[in-house]
Amino acid sequence: MSFTLQVLIFSSLLFVLALLLFKAYLSSSNSHKNLPPSPAKLPLIGNLHQLGLIPHRTVHIMAQTYGSIMLLTSPWYSAVLHLLTNKRVQSYRHVREDEIACMMEKIQKAKESFVNLSELLVSLTNNVICRVILGRMYEGKDFKNLLEGTLELLGLISQP
């Protein structure tokens, strides 16, 4: 994997993580009226890190401390968890298969000439994500320039 691709993937993940943390911060600053007691939780993963290898025993111990009705994860986390279920991921299998087939065609058309795998993998990832989230492909230089510009802005250090 080339350094550019690694930086691109890392920057994208960092951007998504920053957005999710910001969302978690905003939701935690809202008033918490009539919520059941809850053990301390982390942004994004909630109380998942506290469940351990034997979750039912951990929940039993927590219930002794916080009561039989307690809040273990935020509603936002539950919605995200619903989006990443096996059933939901499998529902987009045809999109992944179509895009991989397109990538294989591009490689076959190249015949004996060189193929930039980094560019093909970035294009594959972009196409799958766009088709799943936005419902259509955004291929071409415009989207790539927009993505590169965003990543460049994310990488800049603000100076006073």
C-alpha positions in Angstrom: 0.0 0.0 0.0 1.5 3.3 -1.0 2.2 6.1 1.4 -0.3 8.4 -0.4 -3.1 5.8 0.0 -2.2 5.3 3.6 -2.3 9.0 4.3 -5.6 9.3 2.4 -7.2 6.5 4.4 -5.9 7.7 7.7 -7.0 11.3 7.0 -10.5 10.1 6.0 -10.8 8.1 9.2 -9.5 10.9 11.3 -12.1 13.3 9.7 -15.0 10.9 10.4 -13.7 10.3 13.9 -13.6 14.1 14.5 -17.2 14.5 13.2 -18.4 11.6 15.4 -16.7 13.0 18.5 -18.2 16.5 17.8 -21.6 14.9 17.4 -21.1 13.0 20.7 -20.0 16.2 22.4 -23.1 18.1 21.2 -25.4 15.3 22.3 -23.8 15.1 25.7 -24.2 18.8 26.3 -28.0 18.6 25.9 -30.2 18.3 29.0 -30.7 14.7 30.2 -34.2 14.8 31.5 -35.7 11.7 33.0 -32.8 9.4 31.9 -32.1 6.3 34.0 -28.8 6.1 35.9 -25.8 5.2 33.9 -22.1 4.1 34.3 -19.6 6.5 32.7 -19.4 5.9 29.0 -16.9 6.8 26.2 -17.9 8.7 23.0 -18.7 6.4 20.1 -18.5 3.1 21.9 -20.6 3.9 24.9 -20.2 1.2 27.5 -19.1 -1.5 25.2 -15.5 -1.5 26.6 -17.0 -2.3 30.1 -18.8 -5.5 29.1 -15.8 -7.8 29.1 -15.8 -11.4 28.2 -18.9 -12.4 30.1 -21.3 -9.5 29.4 -24.3 -10.9 31.3 -22.3 -11.0 34.6 -21.0 -7.5 34.0 -24.5 -6.2 33.4 -25.6 -8.0 36.6 -22.9 -6.3 38.6 -23.8 -2.9 37.1 -27.4 -3.5 37.9 -26.4 -3.9 41.6 -24.8 -0.5 41.5 -27.1 1.5 39.2 -30.4 -0.4 39.6 -32.3 -2.8 37.3 -33.1 0.0 34.8 -30.0 1.7 33.5 -28.8 3.4 30.4 -25.8 1.5 28.9 -25.5 3.2 25.4 -26.7 6.3 23.8 -29.6 6.2 21.3 -27.1 7.6 18.7 -24.8 4.7 19.2 -27.7 2.2 18.9 -28.6 3.8 15.5 -25.0 3.5 14.3 -24.9 -0.1 15.5 -28.1 -0.7 13.5 -26.4 0.6 10.3 -23.5 -1.8 10.8 -25.4 -5.0 11.3 -24.6 -8.1 9.3 -27.9 -7.9 7.5 -27.4 -4.3 6.5 -23.8 -4.8 5.3 -24.9 -7.9 3.3 -27.7 -5.9 1.7 -25.0 -3.9 -0.2 -23.1 -6.9 -1.4 -24.2 -6.4 -4.9 -22.7 -2.8 -4.9 -19.3 -4.2 -3.8 -19.4 -7.0 -6.4 -20.4 -4.6 -9.2 -17.6 -2.2 -8.3 -15.0 -5.0 -8.0 -16.1 -6.3 -11.4 -15.6 -2.8 -12.9 -12.1 -2.6 -11.3 -11.2 -6.0 -12.7 -12.4 -4.8 -16.2 -10.1 -1.8 -15.9 -7.2 -4.1 -15.0 -8.0 -6.4 -17.9 -8.2 -3.5 -20.4 -4.8 -2.4 -19.4 -3.4 -5.7 -20.7 0.3 -5.6 -20.4 0.7 -1.9 -19.5 1.2 -0.8 -15.9 -1.7 -0.3 -13.6 -1.8 2.1 -10.7 -3.4 -0.1 -8.0 -3.4 2.7 -5.5 -5.6 4.8 -7.8 -7.8 1.9 -8.6 -8.3 1.0 -4.9 -9.1 4.6 -4.0 -11.6 4.7 -6.9 -13.2 1.4 -5.7 -13.5 2.6 -2.2 -15.0 6.0 -3.3 -17.5 4.3 -5.7 -18.7 1.8 -3.1 -19.1 4.5 -0.4 -20.9 6.9 -2.7 -23.2 4.3 -4.1 -24.2 3.1 -0.6 -24.5 6.5 1.0 -25.5 8.7 -1.8 -27.2 6.3 -4.2 -24.9 7.0 -7.2 -21.3 7.2 -8.2 -19.3 10.4 -8.1 -16.3 9.5 -10.3 -13.9 11.8 -11.9 -11.5 14.6 -11.1 -14.1 16.9 -9.5 -14.7 14.6 -6.6 -11.1 13.7 -6.3 -10.1 17.3 -6.2 -12.8 18.0 -3.6 -11.6 15.1 -1.5 -7.9 16.2 -1.8 -8.8 19.8 -0.9 -10.7 18.6 2.1 -7.8 16.4 3.3 -5.3 19.2 2.7 -7.4 21.6 4.9 -7.7 18.9 7.6 -3.9 18.6 7.6 -3.2 22.3 7.9 -2.1 23.6 11.3 -3.9 26.8 12.2 -1.4 29.6 13.1 -2.4 32.6 15.2 
